[in-house]
Amino acid sequence: MKLTADMVAIRFVEDRLGKLIEVKLRGQWVETIVAMTLRGTGWRPSRPGLWCDLERANVGLEVKSSAALKLRGPTLNPAFDIAPQSAILGGNSRVTLRAPKRHAALYVFAYDPVDDRDTVDQRDPAEWRFWALPTKKLPDTKTIGPEQVRMLAPEVGYEALAEKVEAALRRPTRGKVRAPVATARAQRAAPSASR
């Protein structure tokens, strides 16, 4: 039998993903849902080395996910990580920034509210709730919970996400996709790391 990439992808999903998705894979799963939802609107997955998940015309979009259930049980305090980054990977080395910052102009938050192991299916895009929020509307905190996000932006299903992303972008935002300014020490160290 000749194997194709699609055949392997389907088998991988069948073998590795149950109705509850491990946290790291869950984030990638949700990024894929968002990317597919925004297909045809100019958004595309970011190139390696950028500091956001999707980009369009030099504007970055960050996708954050959380869920009421995880593999080990209920999530006690569901939250999204929105901490400004103080260091990034530049090539093969860690580069320290002059000041921590958020690099994307827009955040899409995704939350799966189902807390029943018998009915949950985190693979199903219809189970997720989404919010699109300009970065400048985020609080100056490291995390934000679903209830806080609900107060800042309207909640939608994936079918209406593209419309909400466009509406959020019409608001003044910051966060063009560009390399952050590193400290002088990190800039001097970077060339020697690539030798």
N, C-alpha and C positions, 0 to 999 in steps of 0.2 A: 504494500500500500504506500502510495506517495503521500507524505505529510505536507500540509501547508501551514503557514503562519496562523491563519484563522482557525484551523483545526486544533493547533496547539493552544491557542488562546482560549478557546472554548473548553478544552479539557482542563487547562490550568484553573479556570474559574470554577468548574464543576468539582475539582479535587481540593482546591485551596480555600474557596470562599463558601462559608455557610451563610445562614441568614443573619448571623452576627459577624461583622467583619473586624478583624484585628485592627487596632488603632492606626498604625502606619499605613496599612493598605486601605483603610477606610478613607483617610485623607486623599489618597491618590484616586480612589474610586469616585469620591465626590468631585474632585478636580475634573475628572473625565466627564461626569454628568454635566457640570457647568460648561466645559468646553464644547460638548455636543449641543447643549442648549443654545449656546451663543454662535454656533456654526452659521456662516452666511452673513454675520454682522461685522466681519473684519477681525474678530478676536482670534488669536492662535496661541498655542502653548509657547511659552517663552523659550528663547535659545538658552542652552546651558551657560551658566555664569551670570545670568540676570537675577535680580532679587525680587521677582514676582512670579506668579504662576501662569498668567496669560498676559498678552500685550496686544496693543493695537495702536498704530501711529505713534509710537514712543510713549504710550500711556500704559502704566502697569496696573494689573488687577491681581489681588491676593485672595485666595480661597481658604476659608477656615471652616472646620467642621467640628461638631460635637454631637453626642447622642445620649439619650436617657439610659441606654444599656450598653455595656461593654462585655467582652467575653467572660470576665470574672464576676459580673453582677451589675447591679444598678450603679450609675454614675452619681455620686453623692452631691457634687456641686458642678453641674455641667458648665463649661466655660470655653471661650475661644481665646487663644494666645494672640495678643495684639501688641506685645512688647516691642518698642523700637529696638532695632538691632545696633549693637555697639561694635560688632565685628562681623566680617564676612569672609568667605573663602575667595581668594584671588589667585587663580591658577591652582597651585598645590599648597599654597600657604595661607595662613590666617592673617587677615589685614584688619587692624584696629582703626575704627573711624574716629574722626575728631569729636563728633558728638553723635549719640544714638539717634536714629531716625527711622521712620517708616518709609519705604521706597515706593510703594504702590500708591496710585491716586485714588484707588477704589478698592473696597473690601466687599466680598460676597461671603456671607455667613450662611452655613447650612446646618440644620439641626434636625435629628430624627427623634421625635418625641415619644415613640412607642416604647413602653416600659414592660411589656408582657413578652416573655420568652417564647410563648406558644404562637403569638401572632406577628412578632417582629420579622421584618425582612429588609435589612439595610441595603440590599442590592437594588431595591425597587425605587426608582426616582420619585414616584408619586408619594412615597412615605416621608420624604424630606421636605422641610420648610426652609425657605430662603429669604434673605434680606440683602439689599445692595445699599451700601453706605459710602459716601465720600470719606476719604481718610481724615479730612479736617474736622469731621463731626465726631470722630472717636474721642473718648475721654483720655486724659493723660494717666492711663493705668496700664498694667501689664496684661490684664485679662478683662474680659467682659462676658457676662452671662446672657443667655437667650432672652431673659426678661428685660434686661437693659437694652438689648438690641431692638426688641419689639417696641420700645418707647421712642426709638430714634428713626425707625424706618418701617414701612408697611411690609407685612409678611405675605409671601406669595408661594405658590407651587412652582415647579420647574417650568410649566408652560408659560408663565407670565414673567419669568426671570429676565429675559432679554429686554423687554419693555422697561423693567425697573432699573436695569443697568444703564440703559440710555438716559432715563430720567435722572438718575443719580449723577451721571456725567455732565448733565446740563447745568448742575450746580457748580459754582466755582470750586475747583479742587487744586491740590498740589500733588507732586509726586511723579514727575516725568521719569521714564526709565533711563537711568544713566549710572555710570560707575560712581560709587560714593567716594568722597575725598578721604584718603587714608592719612594716617599720621606720617610725619617725615621719617620716623624710625622704621615704620612698616614699609614705606616706599623704598628705603635703602636696603632693607632685608629681602624684599621680594625678588630682585634680580639674582641674588645669590642662591635663592631657593630653586630657581629654574635651571641651574647649571647641572 
